[in-house]
Every structure is written in C-alpha cells, then in structure tokens.
C-alpha cells in the first residue's frame, strides 16, 4: 500500500540553518549550501505564516549578528497505515 494522497494546501516546516563550507570555492561563484541545524518549531505552517516567520527570524538574527538563518521547506504529512475508504480492516489485539 504505497501511494500518495495530496490533501489541502502545501505545508512548510521551518528549519534553522547555518552556512556550510564551500568546498569548491575556487571553482564556483555560488554561495555554499545551507546546513540544517534543527527545526525552529514543532509542526508545520501554511505559506503565509511560514514566510512571515522566516522574515522575522532572519531580520532579528541579522540585527544581533547571528550567523544562523531560517528557511521554509515544503513537506508532506503522511499517515502511513491510514486506511482507504472501503478497505477491510483487521483489529490489532491490545489497542
């Protein structure tokens, strides 16, 4: 039962990041990639709230000279094992 169902608007999870090492600095003008440190909040947010959170966090971090930044990444919330309508169910003992 490996299928994906998209329900509702896209959700975002906010991560705190730091700038990574630029291993190919001499070969590339691209900035080094961000390195994920930890989730900023538990759960997910809709796009508007995520954008406001990231903007406010990054503004405060820059004002205080911090080298961390927040990024919003789209995520899918999955309910592995959730039944489909019409699916026959088998009870699990002890639950």
C-alpha positions as CSV (number, residue, x, y, z in Angstrom):
1,X,0.0,0.0,0.0
2,X,2.5,2.6,-1.2
3,X,0.5,5.5,-2.6
4,X,0.5,9.2,-2.0
5,X,-2.6,11.4,-1.5
6,X,-2.3,15.1,-1.5
7,X,-4.8,16.8,0.8
8,X,-5.1,20.5,1.3
9,X,-2.6,23.3,0.8
10,X,1.1,22.8,0.9
11,X,2.6,22.9,4.4
12,X,6.1,24.2,5.3
13,X,8.4,23.2,8.1
14,X,10.8,25.9,9.3
15,X,14.5,24.9,9.8
16,X,17.3,26.9,11.4
17,X,20.4,26.7,9.2
18,X,24.0,27.8,9.1
19,X,26.1,28.4,6.1
20,X,28.1,25.4,5.1
21,X,31.7,25.1,3.9
22,X,32.2,26.0,0.3
23,X,34.4,23.1,-0.8
24,X,34.7,24.3,-4.4
25,X,35.1,28.0,-3.6
26,X,37.9,28.4,-6.2
27,X,35.7,26.7,-8.9
28,X,32.3,28.3,-8.2
29,X,30.8,31.7,-7.5
30,X,27.8,30.0,-5.9
31,X,27.4,30.5,-2.1
32,X,28.0,27.4,0.0
33,X,24.8,25.4,0.7
34,X,23.0,25.8,4.0
35,X,23.3,23.1,6.6
36,X,20.2,22.2,8.6
37,X,20.7,22.5,12.4
38,X,17.2,22.0,13.9
39,X,13.5,22.6,13.4
40,X,12.5,26.1,14.5
41,X,9.0,25.0,15.6
42,X,7.2,21.7,16.1
43,X,4.7,21.0,13.3
44,X,4.1,22.8,10.0
45,X,2.8,26.1,8.7
46,X,0.9,27.4,5.7
47,X,2.9,29.5,3.2
48,X,1.9,33.0,4.5
49,X,2.7,32.2,8.2
50,X,6.0,30.5,7.2
51,X,7.1,33.5,5.1
52,X,6.4,35.9,8.0
53,X,8.2,33.6,10.4
54,X,11.3,33.3,8.2
55,X,11.4,37.1,7.5
56,X,11.1,38.0,11.2
57,X,13.6,35.4,12.4
58,X,16.2,36.3,9.7
59,X,15.8,40.1,10.4
60,X,16.3,39.5,14.2
61,X,19.3,37.2,13.6
62,X,20.9,39.8,11.3
63,X,20.3,42.6,13.8
64,X,22.0,40.6,16.5
65,X,25.0,39.5,14.3
66,X,23.9,35.8,14.4
67,X,25.1,33.6,11.6
68,X,22.1,31.3,11.6
69,X,19.1,31.8,9.2
70,X,15.7,30.3,9.0
71,X,14.4,28.6,5.8
72,X,10.9,27.2,5.0
73,X,10.8,23.8,3.3
74,X,7.7,22.3,1.8
75,X,6.8,19.0,3.5
76,X,4.3,16.2,3.1
77,X,2.5,14.9,6.1
78,X,1.9,11.2,5.7
79,X,-0.3,8.9,7.7
80,X,1.4,5.5,7.0
81,X,-1.1,2.8,7.6
82,X,-4.2,5.0,7.4
83,X,-6.9,3.0,5.7
84,X,-8.5,3.9,2.4
85,X,-12.3,4.2,2.2
86,X,-13.8,0.7,1.6
87,X,-10.6,-1.1,2.9
88,X,-11.3,-4.1,5.1
89,X,-9.7,-3.7,8.5
90,X,-8.2,-6.2,10.9
91,X,-8.3,-5.3,14.6
92,X,-5.0,-5.4,16.5
93,X,-5.0,-7.0,19.9
94,X,-4.3,-4.8,22.8
95,X,-5.0,-1.5,21.1
